[in-house]
Each structure stands twice: as structure tokens, then as C-alpha cells.
Amino acid sequence: MPERGPDERQGAARRALPGRRGRARRRDRRALFLAAAGLALAGGVLAGSLPPGPLAGSPEAGRTRATEARHADHGPAPAAVPERCADGRDPVESYPPARIAGSAVEDIRERGQLVVGIDQNSYLWGYRSPQTGEIVGFDIDLVRAIAEDLLGPGAEVRFLAIPTDQRIPALRDGVVDMVVRTMSITCERWEEVAFSTAYFETGQQLLVPDDSPIEGFDDSLDGMRVCRANGSTAARLLDSESHGAQLVGADNHLDCLVRVQLGLADALMTDGALAAGHLAQDPSMRLADTALTHESYGVAMNLADTDLVSWVNAVLEDYRAPGPDGEPSEWLRSYDRWLARYLYDPATDPPPAPPEPRYRDPTDP
């Protein structure tokens, strides 16, 4: 990994902690972001897009500030531990890696094109570069590696922008071959779609303006408006916990950031990894607390496409592995290009590495 200067390292450390210095200076910058904030809500079209689903909530008129009293009916913050399914299975376990061309792989090859659902609004993960006009990011690097392994060099990929709550319907209905869109692997989702092994680990966190009174997932949320993307694990967490906040729904987590910038919400909850992109876009924001959950991203596919799942897992095996002469893995090169500046502080953090793959027993149903 290339050595970064002290300014970059200090910047990464500041962004990773709720109590950063220079807040007054960054608050002055906030007006610059508000002028352009509305543009993000409009979005754009890649090769195509799916219509959004209905909003699960909307901002309520008026703004109720948090009270100083603490309420006993507000439960403790959820523990940041990995999920375990009802049958005892670890949800990050996937099918063993194998490059066997079954019906799903053959369909893609006959078509000569891989169709992938992505997010076009996730800075650092999947977005259109203003410099080149190309779709780029950490997720997009993985998509291209999968496409070239399936179809060869110069593989054709059709990117389809999908709202958060349309990811599973798009896979179920065969609109896309796979979704690579910072999608957390959960037991509930395994009932509807299949996942690859994990390619990134993260957790839910609250993102708030620098001058916000919100301190974390506690009574400081009482009466506040918290935005989350419909169909996301953030929505599931907020819907299941007692917190006293008013919930605001949006099609994508970037829409939530814009709502906070425009004063239509007081905070947003999203994956800490996605929050890194928001902090890069708007340094007047801060993380309010440590991660509330432990989650892993996976490539999602149709439940019936087990051959494609195994193929993608074989690609991920190579993607995580160092080169033959000890060169950094493709995963590490992509991490360093997109995420290291905002998620990694070499002074305090262990060296970044991809999650270790976990596989199901082939004899299990």
C-alpha cells in the first residue's frame, strides 16, 4: 500500500472519530454543500434504472427537539455482534467455490453481457466519475473482475441503477444477474436471494451534522428525525428498536444525506463504510457513535442460480489472494484506491484485509 503523508493520515483519523477538531471551520463550509445538495436527489441514469418503491415514511411538519429527560422505556443500544440464523447457521456461509458452467452461467455467456444492479449514488462504492463519466468505485471494481472472469477481457457489463428496496425484487424477477450494491448478508435475505461469501465488513452508524446534539443511539435521539433507506438493514434496525425518533424514509442513503443537509432530517443511519463516502463529500458531518451492528457485504444472486454463486465465490478467492510475487491482491488495490484514505489510519488500525470466506457444508440442504 502506498505510503500516505501525515496530513492524509491525520485526516483519516479525524473522520473516523466523532469528536474531530476544526468543527467551526467545517460548519462554515456547510453552506457550500447545501447549494448543490438538491442535485443529488435528481440522480441520473446509467444504462437503465428501476422505478423506486413507495416511501416507508416522510418528514413530519415541525421540528421537535430532544428533551433532557431520559426515558426508561428506551431500550439499550443493540450489541455489535454477528447475526446467527434460527437454524444455527452463520449467514455469511456460502456455496463452495467452483467454476462450473450451469444454466445461469450459460445464460450470461449466450447473452454475451452481464447485467448488474448497482447504486449510482454511493461515493467511493458506485458512482459516475465527474472527470471521466465512467461508473467507478469499490463495488464496480469487483463487478468488472467478475465479468471478465465469466466473459473474458473487455467483457460487456450493463449497469442498472436500483433503489435499495428494489434489489431483491430485481433478482427474483430476473431483471439482473446479480446485485453488487453494498448489500448486507442477513438470514432474512437468504430466504429470498443467495449470497456470495463476504467481501467487506461494516456496521450501522449514525451520521449527524457537527453541531448536532445527538450523541449516539440513546435518548439524545428522542424526537429527532432519523432518515434511512427503505429496505436497508438500517431500516430494519430502526424499526425493531426503541429510540423515540421520528423515522424518515428515502430510496437511497444519499437521499438521506441530502435531507439532513437541507434540514429535512436530523440524522441518517447507514453502514459505517458508506458513511465514509458521505464524510468525504461533506466534512461538516460526523459519526455520532461506534458501530451498532456487525454486518458483511456480499454479491446477491437469484436463489436458483447456485452455479453462478459458486462461480462468483471462485472469483472472490482469486480477488482476495496476493499476486504470485507477493503483489497486493486485487481487493487490497481497490481498497487502497477508494477507501483507505477515509477508513484506515495506519497509526491505530491493523492492516486492511478482506473477510475470510466461510463455506457451507456441501451436504447441507
C-alpha positions in Angstrom: 0.0 0.0 0.0 1.5 3.4 -0.9 2.7 5.5 2.0 0.4 8.4 2.8 1.6 11.7 4.2 0.9 12.9 7.7 -1.9 15.2 6.6 -3.7 12.3 4.9 -3.3 10.1 8.0 -4.5 12.7 10.4 -7.4 13.5 8.1 -8.4 9.8 8.1 -8.2 9.7 11.9 -10.3 12.8 12.3 -13.0 11.5 10.0 -13.1 8.1 11.8 -13.9 9.7 15.2 -17.0 11.6 16.4 -15.0 14.3 18.2 -13.0 15.9 15.5 -11.2 19.3 15.6 -11.9 22.3 13.5 -15.7 21.9 13.6 -16.3 25.6 13.3 -14.3 25.8 10.1 -16.2 22.9 8.6 -19.5 24.3 9.6 -18.7 27.3 7.5 -18.2 25.0 4.6 -21.6 23.5 5.1 -23.4 26.2 3.1 -21.3 25.3 0.0 -22.8 21.7 0.2 -26.3 22.9 0.7 -26.2 24.8 -2.6 -25.6 21.6 -4.5 -27.5 19.2 -2.3 -30.7 19.2 -4.3 -28.8 17.9 -7.3 -28.1 14.6 -5.7 -31.8 13.9 -5.3 -32.4 14.1 -9.0 -29.8 11.3 -9.7 -29.1 10.1 -13.1 -29.5 7.0 -15.4 -26.7 4.6 -16.2 -27.7 2.0 -18.7 -31.1 2.0 -17.1 -32.9 2.3 -13.8 -35.7 0.7 -11.9 -38.5 2.9 -10.6 -38.4 3.4 -6.8 -40.8 1.7 -4.5 -43.1 3.6 -2.2 -41.6 5.6 0.7 -41.9 4.0 4.0 -42.0 7.3 5.8 -41.9 11.1 5.3 -40.7 14.1 7.3 -43.4 15.4 9.7 -44.1 19.1 9.9 -42.3 20.9 12.6 -39.2 20.0 14.4 -39.3 18.6 18.0 -36.0 18.9 19.8 -34.7 16.2 22.1 -35.7 16.6 25.7 -33.2 16.5 28.6 -35.2 13.8 30.5 -34.1 10.2 30.0 -36.9 7.7 29.4 -36.8 4.2 30.9 -38.8 2.7 28.0 -36.0 3.3 25.6 -34.0 0.0 25.5 -30.2 -0.2 25.3 -28.4 0.2 22.0 -28.1 -3.1 20.1 -24.9 -5.1 20.5 -22.5 -5.1 17.6 -22.3 -8.9 17.2 -22.6 -11.0 14.1 -26.0 -12.4 13.3 -26.8 -16.1 13.7 -29.8 -17.7 11.9 -32.5 -19.6 13.7 -31.1 -22.9 12.5 -27.7 -22.0 13.9 -26.2 -21.3 10.6 -23.8 -18.3 10.0 -25.4 -16.2 7.3 -22.0 -15.4 5.7 -21.5 -19.0 4.8 -22.0 -19.6 1.0 -21.6 -22.3 -1.5 -18.1 -23.7 -2.1 -16.2 -22.1 -5.0 -16.3 -23.8 -8.3 -16.1 -22.7 -12.0 -18.8 -25.0 -13.3 -20.9 -23.5 -16.1 -24.5 -24.4 -15.1 -27.7 -22.9 -16.6 -27.2 -19.4 -15.0 -23.6 -19.1 -16.2 -24.5 -20.4 -19.7 -27.4 -17.8 -20.0 -25.0 -15.0 -19.3 -22.5 -16.3 -21.8 -25.1 -16.8 -24.5 -26.3 -13.2 -24.0 -22.7 -12.0 -24.0 -23.4 -9.5 -21.3 -23.5 -9.4 -17.5 -26.4 -7.4 -16.1 -25.7 -6.0 -12.6 -27.8 -4.0 -10.2 -25.7 -1.2 -8.6 -26.0 2.1 -6.7 -25.1 5.1 -8.8 -25.2 7.4 -5.8 -22.6 5.8 -3.4 -19.5 7.9 -3.5 -16.4 5.6 -3.3 -18.5 2.5 -3.9 -20.5 3.0 -7.1 -20.9 6.4 -8.8 -20.3 8.2 -12.0 -16.9 10.0 -12.1 -17.3 13.6 -13.0 -13.8 13.5 -14.6 -14.4 10.6 -16.9 -18.1 10.0 -17.0 -17.4 6.3 -16.2 -19.1 4.3 -13.4 -16.4 3.7 -10.8 -15.9 2.6 -7.2 -15.0 -0.3 -4.9 -18.1 -2.3 -5.9 -17.6 -1.5 -9.6 -14.0 -2.9 -9.5 -15.5 -6.2 -8.2 -18.2 -6.2 -10.9 -15.6 -5.9 -13.6 -13.4 -8.7 -12.1 -16.5 -11.0 -12.1 -17.5 -10.0 -15.6 -14.0 -10.6 -17.1 -13.8 -14.0 -15.4 -17.2 -15.0 -16.8 -16.9 -13.4 -20.3 -13.2 -12.7 -20.9 -11.2 -9.5 -21.4 -13.3 -6.4 -22.3 -16.5 -8.1 -21.0 -19.7 -6.2 -21.6 -21.5 -5.1 -18.5 -24.9 -3.4 -18.3 -25.2 -1.4 -15.1 -28.8 -1.0 -13.8 -29.4 1.6 -11.1 -31.6 0.0 -8.4 -33.2 1.7 -5.3 -32.4 -0.1 -2.1 -35.8 -1.7 -1.7 -35.8 -3.0 -5.3 -32.7 -5.1 -5.0 -34.4 -8.4 -4.1 -37.4 -8.0 -6.5 -34.9 -7.3 -9.3 -33.1 -10.6 -8.6 -36.3 -12.6 -8.0 -37.8 -11.4 -11.3 -34.6 -12.0 -13.3 -34.1 -8.3 -14.2 -30.5 -8.5 -13.2 -28.0 -11.4 -12.9 -26.6 -10.1 -9.6 -26.6 -7.1 -7.3 -23.3 -5.6 -6.2 -24.5 -2.7 -4.1 -23.1 -2.7 -0.6 -25.8 -5.3 0.3 -25.5 -6.8 3.8 -25.9 -10.5 4.1 -28.7 -11.4 6.5 -30.6 -14.6 7.5 -33.9 -13.0 6.4 -32.5 -12.1 2.9 -31.2 -15.6 2.4 -34.8 -16.7 2.3 -35.3 -14.8 -0.9 -31.9 -14.5 -2.6 -28.5 -16.2 -2.4 -25.2 -14.5 -1.5 -21.5 -15.0 -2.3 -19.0 -15.1 0.5 -18.4 -11.8 2.3 -16.2 -9.2 0.5 -16.4 -6.4 3.1 -17.3 -6.0 6.8 -19.0 -3.0 8.4 -21.8 -2.0 10.8 -24.7 0.5 11.2 -23.8 4.0 12.5 -25.5 7.3 12.9 -24.2 10.3 10.8 -25.1 13.8 12.0 -24.0 17.4 11.5 -21.0 18.6 13.6 -23.2 20.8 15.8 -25.9 18.2 16.4 -26.9 17.3 20.0 -27.2 13.7 19.0 -24.6 11.7 20.9 -25.5 8.2 19.7 -28.2 5.5 19.8 -29.6 6.8 23.1 -32.1 9.3 24.5 -30.5 12.1 22.5 -32.5 10.6 19.5 -35.8 11.4 21.3 -38.0 13.5 19.0 -35.3 13.7 16.3 -35.9 12.8 12.7 -33.7 9.9 11.6 -33.5 9.0 7.9 -32.8 5.6 6.5 -33.0 4.0 3.1 -36.2 1.9 2.6 -35.4 -1.9 2.5 -32.0 -1.4 4.2 -30.6 -3.1 7.3 -30.6 0.4 8.8 -34.4 0.4 8.3 -34.8 -3.0 9.9 -32.7 -1.9 12.9 -34.6 1.3 13.5 -37.9 -0.4 13.0 -37.1 -3.0 15.6 -35.5 -0.9 18.4 -37.0 1.6 20.8 -35.4 5.0 20.4 -38.0 7.8 20.4 -37.0 9.1 17.0 -39.3 10.0 14.1 -38.3 7.8 11.1 -37.9 9.3 7.6 -37.8 7.0 4.6 -35.8 7.5 1.3 -35.0 5.5 -1.7 -31.2 5.6 -1.2 -28.9 6.6 1.7 -27.6 9.6 -0.4 -31.1 10.9 -0.4 -30.9 10.8 3.4 -27.7 12.8 3.4 -29.4 15.4 1.3 -32.4 15.6 3.6 -30.0 16.2 6.5 -28.2 18.9 4.6 -31.5 20.6 3.7 -32.8 20.4 7.3 -35.5 17.8 6.5 -33.9 15.3 8.8 -31.6 15.5 11.9 -29.5 12.3 11.3 -29.2 9.4 9.0 -28.3 5.8 9.7 -26.3 3.8 7.3 -23.4 1.4 7.1 -20.2 2.9 8.5 -18.4 2.0 5.2 -21.0 4.0 3.2 -20.7 6.8 5.8 -17.1 7.2 4.8 -18.3 8.3 1.4 -20.6 10.8 3.0 -17.9 12.2 5.1 -15.7 12.6 2.1 -18.4 14.5 0.3 -19.4 16.6 3.3 -16.8 17.1 6.0 -19.2 19.1 8.1 -20.8 15.8 9.2 -19.6 13.4 11.9 -20.2 9.9 13.1 -22.2 10.0 16.4 -21.1 6.7 17.9 -19.4 3.4 17.3 -20.9 0.7 15.1 -24.2 -0.7 16.4 -24.1 -3.9 14.3 -21.7 -6.3 12.7 -22.5 -6.8 9.0 -20.9 -8.2 5.9 -21.4 -7.2 2.2 -22.0 -10.0 -0.3 -22.8 -10.3 -4.0 -26.5 -11.2 -4.2 -28.0 -13.5 -6.8 -31.1 -15.5 -7.6 -31.7 -18.4 -5.2 -31.9 -20.8 -8.1 -28.5 -19.7 -9.6 -26.3 -21.8 -7.4 -23.8 -22.4 -10.2 -23.4 -18.6 -10.5 -22.9 -18.2 -6.8 -20.2 -20.8 -6.7 -18.5 -19.2 -9.8 -18.5 -15.8 -8.1 -17.0 -17.4 -4.9 -14.2 -18.8 -7.1 -13.6 -15.3 -8.5 -13.5 -13.9 -4.9 -10.9 -16.5 -3.9 -8.6 -15.0 -6.6 -9.7 -11.5 -5.9 -8.6 -11.8 -2.2 -5.3 -13.6 -2.9 -1.9 -11.8 -3.2 -0.2 -12.0 -6.6 2.4 -14.7 -7.4 5.3 -12.4 -6.5 3.7 -11.1 -3.4 1.9 -8.2 -5.1 -1.1 -6.8 -3.3 -4.4 -8.6 -4.0 -6.9 -7.0 -6.3 -9.1 -6.5 -3.2 -6.3 -4.5 -1.5 -5.5 -2.4 -4.5 -9.2 -1.5 -4.8 -9.4 -0.7 -1.1 -6.3 1.5 -1.3 -7.7 3.3 -4.3 -11.1 4.1 -2.9 -11.4 3.6 0.8 -8.1 3.7 2.7 -8.0 7.5 3.0 -11.3 7.5 4.8 -11.4 4.2 6.7 -7.8 3.3 7.5 -5.4 5.0 10.0 -2.1 3.2 10.0 -1.2 4.7 13.4 -4.1 2.8 15.1 -5.6 0.3 12.7 -4.4 -3.2 11.8 -3.5 -3.7 8.1 -6.7 -3.8 6.0 -7.6 -7.3 4.7 -10.7 -8.9 3.1 -13.0 -11.1 5.3 -12.1 -14.7 5.4 -14.5 -16.8 3.3 -16.8 -19.2 5.0 -18.5 -22.1 3.1 -21.5 -24.3 3.7 -21.2 -28.0 4.1 -22.0 -29.3 0.6 -24.2 -31.9 2.1 -26.4 -29.3 3.8 -29.7 -28.5 2.1 
